[in-house]
Amino acid sequence: MFMRKINIILFEPEIANNVGAIMRTCALTNAKLHLIEPFGFIFDKRNFARTSANNFEGCEYVRYEDWAQFCAQNPKANVFYMTRYGKKPISDFNFKAIDDEIYIMFGRESTGIDKNILKQNLDKCFRIPMVESGRSLNIANSVGIATYEVLRQWDYLDLSKVEVEKGEDYLEK
């Protein structure tokens, strides 16, 4: 039996508002968030309330002192790495074939994921295509793009495909 689940890893995030927006994405997609310290901000609920749209409580997350602690606690993690240095887009990966948890790692807003980590995992590095003159997308947008690519391949695992609050026929009324 398999257990598909998306796990988002933030490697030493620097901006609390980005983390709050990512918490919202994780809460609304049933993804688990892994936060690797040090942070560039004080980890306090008040820093996330607005950008998470108060989804802070709905976000399942774990904090780690460093990358070594993450690796020790998740020795079998199947990690993919978002980096502007990746040589193929995330859509080139076949997530349909993975019937287990996957982890997608995103780096610091200023410098990305540590180069040594990337060099050891070149076959699992991806990028989000953009114009040649662009350096990078906002990390919260990147998390959303990557999360929904995996979910698309998994046929939106356990997510509602219709409007439930106002009803799926709201526009027809």
C-alpha positions as MATLAB code, in Angstrom:
seq = 'MFMRKINIILFEPEIANNVGAIMRTCALTNAKLHLIEPFGFIFDKRNFARTSANNFEGCEYVRYEDWAQFCAQNPKANVFYMTRYGKKPISDFNFKAIDDEIYIMFGRESTGIDKNILKQNLDKCFRIPMVESGRSLNIANSVGIATYEVLRQWDYLDLSKVEVEKGEDYLEK';
ca = [
       0.000    0.000    0.000;
       1.262    3.460   -0.834;
       0.846    6.835    0.780;
       1.228    9.727   -1.619;
       1.983   13.014    0.080;
       3.807   16.169   -0.850;
       6.357   17.579    1.558;
       7.746   21.080    1.051;
      11.213   21.824    2.455;
      12.310   25.411    3.016;
      16.085   25.585    3.445;
      16.967   28.509    5.729;
      14.134   30.843    4.668;
      14.794   34.549    5.134;
      11.421   36.280    4.735;
       8.504   35.603    7.090;
       5.859   36.784    4.585;
       7.024   34.172    2.088;
       6.813   31.455    4.729;
       3.282   32.590    5.630;
       2.164   32.390    1.997;
       3.761   28.947    1.687;
       1.982   27.821    4.871;
      -1.281   28.778    3.195;
      -0.418   26.739    0.103;
       0.575   23.762    2.253;
      -2.593   23.952    4.351;
      -4.813   24.067    1.263;
      -3.045   21.224   -0.559;
      -2.495   18.850    2.386;
       1.270   19.269    2.027;
       3.566   19.034    5.024;
       6.068   21.851    5.534;
       9.638   21.226    6.724;
      11.482   24.336    7.928;
      15.266   24.168    8.194;
      16.938   26.767   10.398;
      18.470   29.272   10.733;
      15.681   31.672    9.750;
      16.102   35.283    8.712;
      13.204   36.313   10.972;
      11.675   35.563   14.361;
       9.436   32.502   14.129;
       6.212   33.889   15.585;
       2.590   33.291   14.601;
       2.052   37.042   14.264;
       4.594   37.100   11.429;
       2.493   34.618    9.428;
      -1.116   35.488   10.236;
      -1.717   37.916    7.355;
       0.132   36.150    4.533;
      -1.125   32.720    5.573;
      -4.690   34.118    5.645;
      -4.847   32.583    9.129;
      -4.093   29.125    7.716;
      -1.116   28.947   10.085;
      -3.000   26.526   12.344;
      -4.028   24.343    9.387;
      -0.465   23.887    8.199;
       1.320   20.757    9.345;
       4.958   21.701    9.836;
       8.186   20.552   11.460;
      11.229   22.650   12.358;
      14.825   21.402   12.148;
      17.970   22.966   13.577;
      19.868   22.321   10.334;
      20.082   20.188    7.188;
      21.879   17.389    9.059;
      18.975   17.046   11.498;
      16.480   16.934    8.615;
      18.500   14.153    6.937;
      18.797   12.194   10.190;
      15.044   12.369   10.833;
      14.053   11.667    7.202;
      16.660    9.175    5.946;
      14.463    7.780    3.146;
      13.131   11.113    1.904;
      12.773   11.214   -1.886;
      13.882   14.838   -2.379;
      13.666   16.961   -5.535;
      15.446   20.324   -5.626;
      14.140   23.563   -7.147;
      17.076   25.609   -8.374;
      17.630   28.103  -11.148;
      20.614   25.913  -12.081;
      18.434   22.881  -12.806;
      18.635   21.658  -16.391;
      15.058   20.494  -16.871;
      11.598   21.702  -15.862;
       9.637   19.999  -13.093;
       7.131   18.785  -15.697;
       9.858   16.475  -17.093;
       9.756   14.411  -13.901;
       7.264   11.528  -13.802;
       5.595   11.887  -10.419;
       2.778    9.543  -11.494;
       5.274    6.715  -11.080;
       5.942    7.652   -7.441;
       3.451    6.034   -5.091;
       4.987    7.403   -1.949;
       5.850   10.662   -0.236;
       7.932   13.139   -2.182;
       9.839   16.126   -0.873;
      10.459   19.312   -2.843;
      13.197   21.550   -1.493;
      13.453   25.318   -1.979;
      16.405   27.438   -0.892;
      17.082   30.786    0.719;
      15.541   33.730   -1.072;
      18.971   35.330   -1.542;
      21.244   32.398   -2.408;
      19.134   29.266   -2.912;
      20.042   25.766   -1.771;
      23.621   25.090   -0.697;
      25.687   24.210   -3.789;
      27.133   21.059   -2.152;
      23.635   19.661   -1.627;
      22.733   20.357   -5.266;
      25.954   18.867   -6.652;
      25.179   15.573   -4.881;
      21.681   15.447   -6.415;
      21.997   16.793   -9.974;
      19.560   14.217  -11.392;
      16.797   15.544   -9.112;
      17.312   19.267   -9.730;
      14.665   21.161  -11.692;
      13.972   24.727  -12.685;
      10.862   26.694  -13.530;
      11.208   27.994  -17.096;
      11.158   31.777  -17.517;
      12.571   34.474  -19.776;
      16.353   34.464  -20.113;
      16.668   37.902  -18.504;
      14.861   36.751  -15.342;
      16.773   35.532  -12.295;
      14.038   33.865  -10.276;
      10.388   33.855   -9.289;
       9.228   34.601   -5.761;
       9.691   31.486   -3.629;
       6.020   31.368   -2.598;
       4.996   31.381   -6.281;
       7.589   28.702   -7.024;
       6.233   26.471   -4.248;
       2.725   26.852   -5.678;
       3.847   26.006   -9.211;
       5.814   22.926   -8.124;
       3.140   21.682   -5.723;
       0.410   21.912   -8.325;
       2.522   20.200  -10.996;
       2.892   17.181   -8.721;
      -0.800   17.335   -7.777;
      -1.789   17.596  -11.455;
       0.135   14.415  -12.179;
      -1.547   12.772   -9.184;
      -5.003   13.918  -10.397;
      -5.247   16.448   -7.519;
      -5.000   13.801   -4.839;
      -7.681   14.275   -2.150;
      -8.489   17.839   -3.263;
     -11.948   19.065   -4.207;
     -12.321   19.801   -7.915;
     -15.573   21.701   -7.363;
     -16.591   24.738   -5.315;
     -17.961   23.504   -2.003;
     -18.651   26.738   -0.109;
     -21.194   28.256   -2.509;
     -21.921   25.086   -4.432;
     -20.557   23.729   -7.679;
     -23.457   25.252   -9.669;
     -23.023   28.772   -8.216;
     -22.340   30.384  -11.602;
     -25.385   28.745  -13.157;
     -27.838   30.239  -10.644;
];
